Amino acid sequence: MKNDEVKRSMDDVEKDNIIFYDAKGNKIGEAPRARKEESSIIEEPVVDKSKEKKAKAKKSKSKKSKKDNSLKLQEQDAIERKPTYEERHKKANPKAKRRLSRKERLKRKRRAIAAFIIEVVLGLAILIIGSGLFVLYACGVEDVVVEGSTIYADQEIEDYVLQGDYTNNCVYNVLHNFFKPRKDIPFVDNVKVTMTGLNTNKITVTERTPFGYATTNEGAVALYFDEDGRITDISDKMLSNVLVWQDVIPSGEAVGEKVVDDDVALSSFLETARSLKANEVVLNSIRIDDGHNIFGQKNNIKINFGLKNDMDDKCKRLSIILPQIENQSGTLHLENFSPENTDIVFKKEE
C-alpha cells in the first residue's frame, strides 16, 4: 500500500500541480509547480582537469617538436642552398625591394663620381680664389735684398731680374723668375728670387769670372772668353780683375765662338794666363806679337816672356821678383830664361 502511494506521489510530481498528502495518505492540497525553461537549464559536464592538463602539455610538446624540426630543416636548407642576390641585398638593405639593373647601377655610379668631382672643383676654386686675394693684398714689395753681386750694383740687378707687369708683388716676382728666369745677364750664371718675408724679396746672384777679354776695333765692346778661348759674354763693361789681351783683333762675334782664329796665339795667351793665375801673379794685360812673343804689363813694368816655353817656371820667378820692383819703371827680361839659364835681367828706365 505504501509503495502505491509513493508511485502516485511521483506521478503527481510529474504533473503541472504539486499535490500535498498527510501521513495517512489523505490529500490535503495542491499548488502549481514552477517550470524552468529548458534553455536556462545547462548541464555542465564534469571535466577531469588533470587529464586536460596532460593533454595540453602533450599538445604543446608536439607543437614545439614540430617547430624545432621546422627550424632545423630551414637552417639545413639555408646551409645547403646558396643565398640569392635578392636575399643578400635585402639582408644588407632591408628597404630594398628589387635588384637594380646594370644600367641603373652605372647611372648611380656616374652621378656619385660627378658629384665628387664637382665638390673637388668647387673646393679648389675657393682655395685658389682665397689664396689669390691674400697674395694680391698682403704680399706687396716693400724691400729687395741682393746678395752675391760684385760686378753690378744692387739696383742694376733689380732692373735685370724684376721684370713683368706685377713686379710690386713678392709672390709674382718669385713665380716669374721660376718659370722665366733671366739667362742673358752678362757675367751671371744663375739668379734665384725668394721671399724672406711677406713683403721682402731676396735676389741671390751666382757670377762667373771670365778668363780674359779682348776689345773690338772700336774699343767700346769687350768679348769675354773662358779657359778654352770661347766667348762667354759680350758687354760694354771693362772688368778690372780680368786679364786683357791687347792689340788683338777678335774674329769671333757671338757667344760660343772662339775669340780668335789663330790657335798658336790663343794657346800662348791661355798658357800664360793659367801660369799667372797658378802663381798668384796679377798683370794688367798681355800682348802677343806676330812672332808669338808674349809681353806683359804691370803698371810701369814691362815683362818680356818670349815664347810660351817654360812659362810656369818663368811665372814662379816673376812672383818673387815683381814685388821687389813694382814701384819702379823698366823692362824685366824673361825671354832667355830656362832651367839651364836662370839669369834674369831688369832694365830700369830713367
Salt bridges, closest charged atoms under 4 A:
ASP12 OD1 - LYS15 NZ 3.83
ASP16 OD1 - ARG35 NH2 3.69
GLU30 OE1 - LYS27 NZ 3.48
GLU52 OE2 - LYS56 NZ 3.81
ASP77 OD2 - ARG81 NE 3.64
GLU87 OE2 - ARG81 NH2 3.30
GLU104 OE2 - ARG98 NH2 3.11
GLU147 OE1 - LYS202 NZ 3.36
GLU156 OE2 - LYS237 NZ 3.93
ASP184 OD1 - ARG182 NE 2.71
ASP189 OD1 - ARG208 NH1 2.87
ASP233 OD1 - ARG208 NH2 2.50
ASP247 OD2 - ARG287 NE 3.95
ASP262 OD2 - HIS292 NE2 3.44
ASP263 OD1 - LYS258 NZ 3.35
ASP312 OD2 - LYS316 NZ 3.77
GLU335 OE2 - HIS333 ND1 3.00
